[in-house]
């Protein structure tokens, strides 16, 4: 079982225990699950554990390039 699936299960368990399946509560459960799985990540596939950081980097790159392209278009007009 990879860590992402295990982390999602932990987030759902967190939401079930706290009694609320709101997106905020699921995000908090996901963060707690991530922190709980951090010490044992070497026993699993580490590539899936780094995926959230890589997705954040990709989102930052996209936002930066979008801003740069909008700025260039604004200068040209």
C-alpha positions as CSV (number, residue, x, y, z in Angstrom):
1,X,0.0,0.0,0.0
2,X,1.5,3.3,-0.9
3,X,1.7,6.2,1.5
4,X,-0.8,8.5,-0.3
5,X,-3.6,5.9,0.0
6,X,-2.7,5.3,3.6
7,X,-2.7,9.0,4.3
8,X,-6.1,9.4,2.7
9,X,-7.4,6.5,4.8
10,X,-6.0,8.3,7.9
11,X,-7.7,11.5,6.9
12,X,-11.0,9.7,6.5
13,X,-10.6,8.1,9.9
14,X,-9.8,11.5,11.4
15,X,-13.0,12.9,9.9
16,X,-15.0,10.0,11.2
17,X,-13.7,10.4,14.7
18,X,-14.2,14.1,14.8
19,X,-17.6,13.8,13.2
20,X,-17.2,16.3,10.4
21,X,-16.4,15.6,6.7
22,X,-15.9,19.2,5.7
23,X,-13.0,20.0,3.4
24,X,-11.2,21.8,6.2
25,X,-11.5,18.9,8.6
26,X,-10.3,16.5,5.9
27,X,-7.3,18.7,5.2
28,X,-6.4,18.8,8.9
29,X,-6.7,15.0,9.0
30,X,-4.5,14.7,5.9
31,X,-1.9,17.0,7.6
32,X,-2.0,14.9,10.8
33,X,-1.7,11.7,8.8
34,X,1.2,13.1,6.9
35,X,3.0,14.0,10.1
36,X,2.2,10.6,11.6
37,X,3.6,8.8,8.5
38,X,6.8,10.9,8.3
39,X,8.9,8.7,10.7
40,X,8.0,5.5,8.8
41,X,8.3,6.8,5.3
42,X,11.5,4.9,4.6
43,X,9.6,1.6,4.9
44,X,7.3,2.6,2.0
45,X,7.8,4.0,-1.5
46,X,9.2,7.4,-0.8
47,X,8.3,8.8,-4.2
48,X,4.6,9.0,-3.3
49,X,5.4,10.8,0.0
50,X,7.2,13.6,-1.8
51,X,4.3,14.1,-4.3
52,X,2.5,16.9,-2.3
53,X,5.7,19.0,-2.3
54,X,6.2,18.4,-6.0
55,X,2.6,19.5,-6.7
56,X,3.1,22.6,-4.7
57,X,6.2,23.4,-6.7
58,X,4.3,22.8,-9.9
59,X,1.5,25.1,-8.8
60,X,4.1,27.8,-7.9
61,X,5.8,27.5,-11.3
62,X,2.5,27.7,-13.0
63,X,1.5,30.9,-11.1
64,X,4.8,32.5,-11.7
65,X,4.7,31.8,-15.5
66,X,1.1,33.0,-15.7
67,X,2.0,36.2,-14.0
68,X,5.0,36.7,-16.3
69,X,2.9,36.1,-19.4
70,X,0.2,38.4,-18.3
71,X,2.8,41.1,-17.5
72,X,4.2,40.7,-21.0
73,X,0.8,41.0,-22.6
74,X,0.1,44.1,-20.6
75,X,3.3,45.7,-21.7
76,X,2.6,44.9,-25.4
77,X,-0.8,46.5,-25.3
